[in-house]
Amino acid sequence: VDALKEVAARHGASPARVAIAWVLSRPGVSSVIIAARKTEQLEDNIRAVDLRLSDDDVRQLDAASDPGVPYPKWMVLQLDTAEDPRSKILHPERYTEGGPWKDLRGPRWSS
C-alpha cells in the first residue's frame, strides 16, 4: 500500500486509480473488474485508463507486490540441489571422482 501511495502522490491520483492503471499495464490483461460505492469512486476508477505510469513506477509496484519464490517452486529448487542418497547405490559410477557435488562441498568433503 505504501508503494501505491507514493506513486499516487507523484501523479496526483488516488491509490485505487494507480492500482487499476498498474494492473492494466500488465501483459495479457485486457480488462479489470472494478467496484465503487459512490459516483466519484467510479469516475476515479475509470480515469485509470488515462493514467500513464512510468517504467520506474511499474518497477516500484512490481517490487512491492513480488511474493518471492512461491511454494512449491522454492521446495523444488531446494530439492534439485539436494543429494539423493539412492544415487550412490543406483549409479556408483557417478561417484568415482567425488560425485556431482564435489565442487560444491568444499575441502571438508574432498577425498
Backbone as a chain_set.jsonl record, in Angstrom:
{"seq": "VDALKEVAARHGASPARVAIAWVLSRPGVSSVIIAARKTEQLEDNIRAVDLRLSDDDVRQLDAASDPGVPYPKWMVLQLDTAEDPRSKILHPERYTEGGPWKDLRGPRWSS", "coords": {"N": [[0.83, -1.184, 0.0], [2.018, 1.196, 0.68], [3.755, 1.722, -1.457], [1.905, 2.111, -3.508], [0.694, 4.446, -2.567], [2.853, 6.233, -2.691], [3.418, 6.34, -5.469], [0.946, 7.257, -6.329], [0.89, 9.804, -5.143], [2.908, 11.076, -6.601], [1.674, 11.278, -9.054], [-0.593, 12.685, -8.55], [-2.933, 11.307, -8.07], [-5.417, 8.894, -6.998], [-4.711, 6.068, -4.835], [-6.227, 3.864, -5.654], [-6.762, 4.409, -8.356], [-4.165, 4.316, -9.381], [-3.543, 1.64, -8.838], [-5.341, 0.3, -10.519], [-4.494, 1.268, -13.013], [-1.934, 0.188, -13.031], [-2.465, -2.592, -13.036], [-3.752, -2.741, -15.502], [-1.584, -2.218, -17.108], [-0.194, -4.542, -17.205], [1.143, -7.297, -19.028], [-0.988, -9.121, -21.137], [-3.321, -8.518, -19.782], [-6.501, -7.463, -20.339], [-8.757, -6.359, -19.344], [-10.262, -5.03, -16.348], [-11.817, -5.744, -13.309], [-13.811, -3.605, -11.57], [-15.012, -1.827, -8.665], [-17.324, 0.295, -7.009], [-18.697, 2.456, -4.559], [-19.619, 4.96, -4.625], [-20.399, 7.603, -6.928], [-18.219, 9.264, -7.443], [-16.053, 7.601, -6.875], [-16.34, 5.688, -8.887], [-15.934, 7.288, -11.164], [-13.27, 8.034, -10.693], [-12.028, 5.53, -10.824], [-12.48, 4.906, -13.52], [-10.939, 6.865, -14.735], [-8.44, 5.781, -14.564], [-7.721, 4.583, -16.894], [-6.576, 6.548, -18.43], [-4.267, 7.159, -17.092], [-0.839, 7.205, -17.223], [1.73, 5.259, -16.316], [5.134, 5.515, -15.366], [8.132, 3.709, -16.344], [9.68, 3.386, -14.069], [7.737, 3.686, -12.076], [6.186, 1.393, -12.534], [8.112, -0.593, -12.053], [8.575, -0.132, -9.32], [6.062, -0.754, -8.214], [5.836, -3.397, -9.047], [7.969, -4.547, -7.605], [7.082, -4.122, -4.993], [4.92, -5.802, -4.889], [5.896, -8.299, -5.308], [5.885, -11.654, -4.542], [8.043, -13.243, -4.034], [9.713, -16.408, -4.359], [7.29, -18.676, -4.839], [5.712, -21.363, -2.947], [5.123, -24.451, -4.508], [7.562, -24.073, -5.704], [9.939, -23.056, -4.504], [10.601, -25.169, -2.905], [11.031, -27.21, -4.741], [13.242, -26.16, -6.087], [15.07, -26.269, -4.007], [15.184, -29.016, -3.57], [16.272, -29.827, -5.967], [18.932, -29.263, -5.652], [19.709, -30.891, -3.65], [21.225, -33.891, -2.413], [20.438, -37.081, -3.504], [20.215, -39.895, -1.616], [19.937, -42.423, -2.702], [21.275, -42.366, -5.068], [24.0, -43.093, -4.934], [23.905, -45.818, -4.701], [22.39, -46.663, -6.907], [23.761, -45.519, -9.063], [26.766, -45.896, -9.013], [28.979, -45.216, -10.565], [28.934, -42.509, -10.94], [30.146, -41.44, -8.771], [32.853, -41.812, -8.64], [34.789, -39.833, -8.78], [34.184, -38.197, -6.663], [31.619, -37.403, -6.999], [28.714, -35.584, -8.274], [28.5, -33.287, -6.745], [30.939, -32.504, -5.843], [32.478, -30.122, -6.215], [30.879, -28.315, -4.889], [30.875, -28.965, -2.237], [33.197, -28.302, -0.863], [36.402, -28.256, 0.943], [36.117, -29.977, 3.154], [34.667, -32.197, 2.355], [36.179, -33.323, 0.423], [38.177, -35.943, -0.986]], "CA": [[0.0, 0.0, 0.0], [2.906, 2.366, 0.721], [4.229, 1.985, -2.822], [0.769, 2.695, -4.232], [0.516, 5.826, -2.104], [3.964, 7.035, -3.219], [3.193, 6.553, -6.902], [-0.254, 8.089, -6.439], [1.262, 11.18, -4.806], [3.67, 11.629, -7.732], [0.773, 11.516, -10.187], [-1.777, 13.415, -8.121], [-4.048, 10.379, -8.291], [-5.726, 8.049, -5.845], [-4.087, 4.744, -4.896], [-7.086, 2.961, -6.435], [-6.537, 4.691, -9.777], [-2.83, 3.797, -9.703], [-3.618, 0.174, -8.838], [-6.037, -0.123, -11.735], [-3.598, 1.565, -14.14], [-0.836, -0.785, -12.98], [-2.992, -3.884, -13.492], [-3.985, -2.622, -16.947], [-0.295, -2.189, -17.811], [0.38, -5.89, -17.2], [0.954, -8.029, -20.285], [-2.063, -10.106, -21.143], [-4.525, -8.037, -19.102], [-7.289, -6.638, -21.258], [-9.828, -5.698, -18.605], [-10.145, -5.063, -14.894], [-13.112, -5.656, -12.623], [-13.762, -2.533, -10.582], [-16.214, -1.654, -7.843], [-17.408, 1.62, -6.395], [-19.93, 2.722, -3.811], [-20.045, 6.326, -4.932], [-20.148, 8.04, -8.3], [-16.852, 9.804, -7.501], [-15.137, 6.462, -6.937], [-16.471, 5.118, -10.225], [-15.261, 8.196, -12.094], [-11.831, 7.915, -10.441], [-11.607, 4.238, -11.371], [-12.499, 4.99, -14.986], [-9.808, 7.715, -15.137], [-7.212, 4.979, -14.563], [-7.406, 4.263, -18.289], [-5.754, 7.635, -18.966], [-3.06, 7.336, -16.283], [0.344, 6.549, -17.788], [2.769, 5.039, -15.312], [6.49, 5.424, -15.918], [8.787, 2.415, -16.115], [10.081, 3.359, -12.658], [6.523, 3.428, -11.29], [5.828, -0.021, -12.703], [9.116, -1.388, -11.328], [8.335, 0.032, -7.884], [4.859, -1.516, -7.86], [6.175, -4.813, -9.221], [8.811, -4.962, -6.479], [6.272, -4.131, -3.772], [3.939, -6.891, -4.921], [6.574, -9.561, -5.603], [5.783, -12.575, -3.407], [9.219, -14.1, -3.941], [9.519, -17.711, -4.996], [6.185, -19.315, -4.113], [5.668, -22.807, -2.768], [6.179, -25.406, -4.178], [8.767, -23.877, -6.507], [11.132, -22.931, -3.665], [10.942, -26.507, -2.426], [11.582, -27.936, -5.884], [14.595, -25.642, -6.295], [15.899, -26.79, -2.926], [15.373, -30.445, -3.801], [17.146, -30.004, -7.127], [20.329, -29.152, -5.242], [19.97, -31.868, -2.588], [21.743, -35.177, -2.864], [19.552, -38.224, -3.3], [21.068, -40.972, -1.105], [19.829, -43.615, -3.546], [22.137, -42.215, -6.238], [25.257, -43.827, -4.77], [23.629, -47.24, -4.905], [21.894, -46.883, -8.262], [24.713, -45.035, -10.064], [28.066, -45.726, -8.345], [29.964, -44.628, -11.481], [28.885, -41.05, -10.815], [30.824, -41.022, -7.548], [34.261, -42.212, -8.649], [35.612, -38.635, -8.589], [33.6, -37.35, -5.631], [30.214, -37.157, -7.28], [28.354, -34.342, -8.956], [28.522, -32.144, -5.836], [32.299, -32.374, -5.328], [32.904, -28.725, -6.184], [30.017, -27.542, -4.005], [31.037, -29.381, -0.845], [34.354, -27.678, -0.241], [37.5, -29.145, 1.333], [35.713, -30.96, 4.165], [34.13, -33.375, 1.696], [37.119, -33.831, -0.581], [38.866, -37.165, -0.559]], "C": [[0.88, 1.255, 0.0], [3.4, 2.729, -0.674], [3.118, 2.607, -3.662], [0.582, 4.159, -3.854], [1.618, 6.737, -2.645], [3.756, 7.359, -4.691], [1.985, 7.464, -7.11], [0.074, 9.553, -6.154], [2.032, 11.836, -5.952], [2.766, 12.008, -8.899], [-0.45, 12.355, -9.811], [-3.041, 12.598, -8.338], [-4.306, 9.593, -7.015], [-4.973, 6.722, -5.963], [-4.917, 3.75, -5.719], [-6.857, 3.161, -7.931], [-5.179, 4.145, -10.224], [-2.863, 2.272, -9.782], [-4.279, -0.338, -10.114], [-5.158, 0.117, -12.959], [-2.456, 0.557, -14.196], [-1.3, -2.152, -13.482], [-3.222, -3.849, -15.004], [-2.682, -2.613, -17.742], [0.35, -3.566, -17.911], [0.151, -6.568, -18.544], [-0.176, -9.052, -20.148], [-3.33, -9.674, -20.433], [-5.269, -7.113, -20.056], [-8.445, -5.936, -20.56], [-9.602, -5.884, -17.11], [-11.552, -4.965, -14.318], [-12.973, -4.607, -11.526], [-15.062, -2.508, -9.791], [-16.168, -0.266, -7.223], [-18.736, 1.74, -5.661], [-20.506, 4.088, -4.165], [-19.685, 6.658, -6.373], [-18.723, 8.558, -8.452], [-15.819, 8.684, -7.603], [-15.164, 5.824, -8.322], [-15.742, 5.982, -11.248], [-13.744, 8.12, -11.94], [-11.29, 6.607, -11.022], [-11.518, 4.286, -12.895], [-11.327, 5.831, -15.493], [-8.482, 6.955, -15.145], [-6.78, 4.624, -15.981], [-6.459, 5.31, -18.88], [-4.448, 7.846, -18.202], [-1.915, 6.535, -16.886], [1.418, 6.463, -16.715], [4.123, 4.948, -16.0], [7.041, 4.02, -15.67], [9.224, 2.281, -14.659], [8.885, 3.087, -11.744], [6.166, 1.947, -11.333], [6.815, -0.908, -11.954], [8.895, -1.317, -9.82], [7.127, -0.797, -7.442], [5.092, -3.018, -8.021], [6.973, -5.331, -8.028], [7.995, -5.067, -5.192], [5.305, -5.307, -3.731], [4.57, -8.251, -5.194], [6.515, -10.491, -4.394], [7.041, -13.404, -3.184], [8.95, -15.404, -4.666], [8.436, -18.45, -4.219], [6.385, -20.815, -3.94], [4.816, -23.373, -3.892], [7.485, -25.156, -4.915], [10.015, -23.756, -5.643], [11.575, -24.295, -3.167], [11.57, -27.335, -3.547], [13.01, -27.471, -6.153], [15.548, -26.179, -5.232], [16.188, -28.274, -3.153], [16.29, -30.712, -4.986], [18.616, -29.949, -6.738], [20.686, -30.152, -4.143], [20.469, -33.181, -3.187], [20.749, -36.273, -2.526], [20.414, -39.391, -2.83], [21.004, -42.241, -1.951], [20.79, -43.566, -4.726], [23.417, -43.03, -6.13], [25.065, -45.319, -5.025], [23.246, -47.509, -6.355], [22.906, -46.513, -9.339], [26.092, -44.831, -9.44], [29.118, -45.083, -9.242], [29.996, -43.101, -11.395], [29.738, -40.544, -9.652], [32.296, -41.406, -7.515], [35.186, -41.036, -8.393], [35.012, -37.695, -7.548], [32.151, -36.987, -5.885], [29.944, -35.8, -7.895], [28.425, -33.106, -8.069], [29.912, -31.876, -5.281], [32.714, -30.909, -5.189], [32.089, -27.887, -5.207], [30.275, -27.827, -2.531], [32.199, -28.704, -0.142], [35.35, -28.706, 0.263], [37.104, -30.222, 2.337], [35.278, -32.268, 3.522], [35.089, -33.974, 0.676], [37.824, -35.067, -0.052], [40.357, -36.965, -0.517]], "O": [[0.524, 2.262, -0.612], [3.458, 3.906, -1.031], [3.367, 3.527, -4.441], [0.342, 5.006, -4.714], [1.353, 7.88, -3.015], [3.898, 8.507, -5.111], [2.006, 8.342, -7.973], [-0.414, 10.444, -6.85], [1.832, 13.016, -6.241], [3.058, 12.946, -9.641], [-1.255, 12.693, -10.679], [-4.08, 13.125, -8.735], [-3.512, 9.626, -6.075], [-4.634, 6.299, -7.068], [-4.359, 2.893, -6.403], [-6.768, 2.191, -8.684], [-5.058, 3.58, -11.311], [-2.277, 1.682, -10.69], [-3.814, -1.308, -10.713], [-5.084, -0.734, -13.846], [-2.055, 0.123, -15.276], [-0.603, -2.795, -14.266], [-2.922, -4.817, -15.703], [-2.675, -2.963, -18.922], [1.337, -3.737, -18.627], [-0.92, -6.428, -19.135], [-0.277, -9.752, -19.14], [-4.328, -10.394, -20.474], [-4.727, -6.109, -20.518], [-9.046, -5.02, -21.121], [-8.861, -6.764, -16.673], [-12.375, -4.185, -14.797], [-12.11, -4.721, -10.655], [-16.07, -3.088, -10.194], [-15.095, 0.271, -6.949], [-19.755, 1.198, -6.088], [-21.703, 4.338, -4.025], [-18.778, 6.062, -6.955], [-18.085, 8.32, -9.477], [-14.832, 8.804, -8.329], [-14.119, 5.462, -8.862], [-15.018, 5.467, -12.099], [-13.015, 8.139, -12.931], [-10.223, 6.585, -11.635], [-10.573, 3.758, -13.482], [-10.78, 5.548, -16.559], [-7.495, 7.453, -15.688], [-5.597, 4.392, -16.232], [-5.634, 4.989, -19.736], [-3.607, 8.637, -18.63], [-2.018, 5.318, -17.04], [1.946, 7.48, -16.267], [4.244, 4.374, -17.082], [6.485, 3.249, -14.888], [9.149, 1.196, -14.082], [8.998, 2.352, -10.762], [5.882, 1.33, -10.307], [6.413, -1.866, -11.295], [9.014, -2.325, -9.123], [7.174, -1.464, -6.408], [4.601, -3.815, -7.221], [6.695, -6.409, -7.503], [8.192, -5.987, -4.399], [4.917, -5.757, -2.653], [3.86, -9.251, -5.301], [7.039, -10.155, -3.332], [7.098, -14.191, -2.239], [8.048, -15.481, -5.5], [8.645, -18.812, -3.061], [7.129, -21.45, -4.688], [3.798, -22.753, -4.202], [8.427, -25.936, -4.776], [11.058, -24.3, -6.005], [12.77, -24.555, -3.021], [12.53, -28.072, -3.32], [13.891, -28.29, -6.416], [16.697, -26.506, -5.529], [17.313, -28.729, -2.948], [17.004, -31.714, -5.007], [19.459, -30.527, -7.424], [21.848, -30.246, -3.749], [20.16, -33.519, -4.329], [20.278, -36.373, -1.393], [21.275, -39.844, -3.584], [21.931, -43.05, -1.916], [21.093, -44.599, -5.323], [23.874, -43.599, -7.121], [25.973, -45.995, -5.511], [23.722, -48.47, -6.961], [22.917, -47.117, -10.411], [26.549, -43.692, -9.345], [30.057, -44.466, -8.74], [31.0, -42.483, -11.748], [30.019, -39.349, -9.562], [32.926, -41.33, -6.459], [36.269, -41.221, -7.838], [35.313, -36.501, -7.559], [31.525, -36.324, -5.058], [30.845, -34.97, -8.018], [28.412, -31.985, -8.579], [30.055, -31.096, -4.339], [33.243, -30.509, -4.151], [32.563, -26.85, -4.743], [29.93, -27.016, -1.671], [32.171, -28.553, 1.08], [35.169, -29.903, 0.04], [37.716, -31.29, 2.356], [35.5, -33.339, 4.088], [34.815, -35.041, 0.126], [38.039, -35.222, 1.15], [41.095, -37.89, -0.179]]}, "num_chains": 1, "name": "protein.A"}
